[in-house]
Amino acid sequence: MERLSRYFMNQKDEMLEEYNFSNGVRGRYAQAYKEGVNIVKLDTDVIKFFPDAKTVGVTMSHVKTKLA
């Protein structure tokens, strides 16, 4: 544990240039996490089939029924 602590203490505490948080919204999902909601990011090729949360929920319910 001591070795690991020394490793992290020696690392630079700087953001890399490729990180871009300029459009970030602080606390955007905080309330959902607090309520215990699962948030899933869909790949872009999947989004065209599941445009909203309701569509995903209905589809997953059908899948669950078929697998049960």
C-alpha positions, 0 to 999 in steps of 0.5 A: 500500500505504501508503494502505491501511495508513493506512486500516486504522490509522484504523479503530476496532478495536471489535466491532459490537453485532450480533455475538454470539459468546456461543455460539461454541466456540473451535477447533471446526473446527480439527482438521478444517481441520488434516486438510484436510477441507472444511466447507460450511454448508448453507442451512436449506432444504437441510438437510432433504434432507441431514441429515448428512455421509454423505447429502451425500457420497453425493449428491455422488458420484452427481452427480459420476458423472452429470456425468462 
